[in-house]
C-alpha cells in the first residue's frame, strides 16, 4: 500500500431494508410463513433489521477518501452470492443460512447452523482476497455466522465496532440465555483484533480485560436522517418494542411492572411489538398467572422500519427496561418520536439525565420502582411534558451527523496509519481520553 489517500474498506456486517430486498433475488416465503405459523405459532417474512449499518454505509459512500465494499449475509437468496453496485458502493451479498425447508429441519431437530459457518468463512475469505482491502470494518462480533471469518484473515487491520459485548458475565445474570459457542467465538475475535470502537465504560472495561493490548476508540457512529412518519391516533398507554421480546431486553421485568401498575390502573394498555424468543411460554404463562392478558396487546414485527415507528406512535409513552445495552437504539427512537421513556439503569442511561431529567430510571429488577415511574407518567401531564421538552434539548445537543462522519473517517485513517506506518493515534480519538465523560 503506497498511499493512504484512497482507503479501500471492506465492511463486514448484516442488515436488510426494503431497498436492498428490491435488488436481491429472494425466495418467496409464503409457504414457509404458513409452516412457521403452524409449527411455531408465528409468521415469517423478510424484515428490516440492523439499520444502524445504513448510517455507516451512507457516511463512507459520500467520502472521496474511501472505496467501500459491503460484504453481508442475507437470508433467502436464490443465488449463493449476488453482487451489485449502487452509486459508489459495491455490495456483495451471500446466502448465510440454509434455505427453506432445510432451515426448518434444523429448527425442528435442533441441528446447529454452525455447519454452515465453514461455507460462509470460505466465501468471505475469497471475497476479501478479491477486494484486497486496506482495512476490514467489522460490525457485530457477536454474530459468528459471519464474524468468525475474521479468524481466517491476516495482514489486514480489523476495526471492530462494538455495539455490544456478548461475552459479558452480566448476560448470564440478567438474561439467563447464553450460547457458549457464540461466547467462545467472540472471545477468539477479541484476542485477535487490535482496533476497537465502543461507547460506555462497561464495554471498554470488558474489551481491555479480554485484550489488554487493545486500542479502543470512542465510537463515533454516523446515523441516517430519522424518517418522517405519520403519527397515529393514541390507543395505548405504553409501548414495549424490540426485535425480540426477551429477558435481555427486559420483557420479564416489563410484565411484572405492568401487573403492579394494573393494580392501580386496571385499564392500563401496553402494546408489545416484536417476536418472541425461546422464553415465549414462560412469558405467556406469567402473564396469565398475573391476570393481565387484557392489558398487553401483542403486535408481530413489521417488515419496514417506518411502519414500526408509526405503530409505536400509537402509545403515549415508551416502556423500555433494557439491561445490557449502554443506551439502546429503541430509547433513541422513542426520543425522536417524542414518547416519554421509562427505562432502567445501565452504564449509559444515567448520562441521559446528566444535565436535566430526560428519562425516568429505576434499578434493574426493581419492578416496583419501574411500575411507579409508569404511574407517575400517567398521572402527571406536567412530568410528561417536561420529559418531552428535555428529550428534544438532548437530541439537539448531539453532534451534527457531518461532524460524527468526519470523526469516524479520521478514526479509520488513524487505524490505517498506525497499522501500516506506525504513526501514533491522536490521543483525543481514544476512549480513555474521554473516559472521565462517560
Helices and strands as residue ranges (DSSP letters): E 7-14, H 18-23, H 30-40, H 52-61, E 66-73, E 81-86, E 89-94, H 102-108, G 113-116, H 117-131, E 135-139, H 144-147, G 148-152, E 157-161, H 169-174, H 180-192, E 195-198, H 201-210, E 215-218, E 236-245, H 251-264, E 270-276, H 280-290, E 296-299, H 305-312, E 315-320, H 329-337, E 340-344, H 349-352, E 360-362, H 367-379, H 381-397, H 401-421, G 427-429, H 431-434, G 435-437
